Amino acid sequence: MLKNKKLAVIGVGKLGEALISGLLKKEAVSASDICGTVGHEPSLQRVKERLNIEVTLDNQKAVKDRDVILLAVKPQNMDSVLHDISAVVTKKQLIISVAASVTTAFVQERLPEGIPVVRAMPNTPSVMNAGMAGLCTGSGATDEHKQMSEEIFKCVGETVFVDESLMDGVTALSASGPAYLYVVIESLAEAGVKLGIPRDVSTLLAAQTMLGSARMVLESKAHPALLKDMVTTPAGCTIDGLMELEEGKLRVTLIKAVVKAAERARELVNTQSTKPRT
Ligand SMILES: NC(=O)c1ccc[n+]([C@@H]2O[C@H](COP(=O)([O-])OP(=O)(O)OC[C@H]3O[C@@H](n4cnc5c(N)ncnc54)[C@H](OP(=O)(O)O)[C@@H]3O)[C@@H](O)[C@H]2O)c1
């Protein structure tokens, strides 16, 4: 479905770049079929050098005649970007927004009636084709649009469709999640350093252990608690480590971190104007 489709990415920042890199690596879309935009002149050269795609400051020019328009600007820039492109978008184009906390209704209200909108919440591991994206559809999106957006994000990782009411939770869990897990990897690596293991070896041990554990959960489909029990020999050393984690409240800290991030995601939408411009 994606072959020969023309893609515009409005806002080629960290996330936009991760998605484009993933799509190019997979050869799902060719570089010549992607046009990106940025907000400021100095970013033009950065994008050109890193991705070798057409890049411009002109959003209207970028979206013209594109099949899919991916909006990857910050939530606070969405209103002005939508205002900018609303004069040129048509019902033949699919709009996909990846902006945290921006609802499909917010996007639809600012565009001409009937424009299909999909909201997606991917994450930066998309650059390694190991991303995770939660998706939901707006009222104008058909099954074909659903399939098309799924195909885009499947190129760079896993996808799941959820009810839009769950998207702030998805944002807090899997979009913010890599940041939490980097802290875990960094901390485990520090522990290795404390025990005399060279930092590079320690980081490899920690990161590969996280990757392997995640694969065990995904591929065995076993409950994580069961997999944990398999590692925990009675009176062995792991149970001592687990007791330290319980005492340090790792579990509740992670739960509270995700809940707090979801609250912040809900706040973000409240800081935006809810009424479309006239
Ligand atoms: N980072 C993540 O892990 C992640 C995950 C999921 C979703 N998201 C969502 O993705 C969006 C982008 O996040 P990010 O982390 O990639 O931010 P970012 O690195 O700051 O990227 C934003 C990009 O938008 C460009 N931009 C600003 N104003 C623009 C305009 N009027 N027209 C066109 N481009 C404009 C910026 O260009 P200049 O730098 O030149 O101003 C920059 O390239 C956000 O809505 C965020 O919620 C991010």
The ligand as an ORCA input file, in Angstrom:
! r2SCAN-3c Opt
* xyz 0 1
  N      10.306     12.637     20.970
  C       9.547     11.555     21.182
  O      10.013     10.522     21.694
  C       8.092     11.556     20.766
  C       7.343     10.362     20.841
  C       6.009     10.371     20.408
  C       5.438     11.543     19.943
  N       6.171     12.679     19.910
  C       5.522     13.904     19.407
  O       6.209     14.294     18.244
  C       6.150     15.716     18.123
  C       7.572     16.214     17.905
  O       8.366     15.902     19.036
  P       9.952     15.947     18.941
  O      10.457     15.376     20.210
  O      10.388     15.368     17.635
  O      10.185     17.537     18.934
  P      11.311     18.369     18.175
  O      12.578     17.572     18.109
  O      11.358     19.715     18.811
  O      10.756     18.508     16.683
  C       9.800     19.448     16.298
  C      10.101     19.846     14.879
  O       9.067     20.714     14.437
  C       9.675     21.744     13.665
  N       8.775     22.882     13.617
  C       8.499     23.809     14.567
  N       7.591     24.693     14.117
  C       7.269     24.311     12.851
  C       6.408     24.815     11.860
  N       5.644     25.886     12.064
  N       6.349     24.178     10.668
  C       7.103     23.070     10.429
  N       7.943     22.549     11.332
  C       8.028     23.166     12.525
  C      10.957     22.019     14.398
  O      11.869     22.705     13.552
  P      12.918     23.762     14.180
  O      13.778     22.945     15.115
  O      13.626     24.275     13.000
  O      12.076     24.775     14.901
  C      11.413     20.599     14.716
  O      12.116     20.070     13.620
  C       5.530     16.254     19.400
  O       4.210     16.629     19.161
  C       5.597     15.084     20.369
  O       4.493     15.091     21.245
  C       7.480     12.720     20.290
*
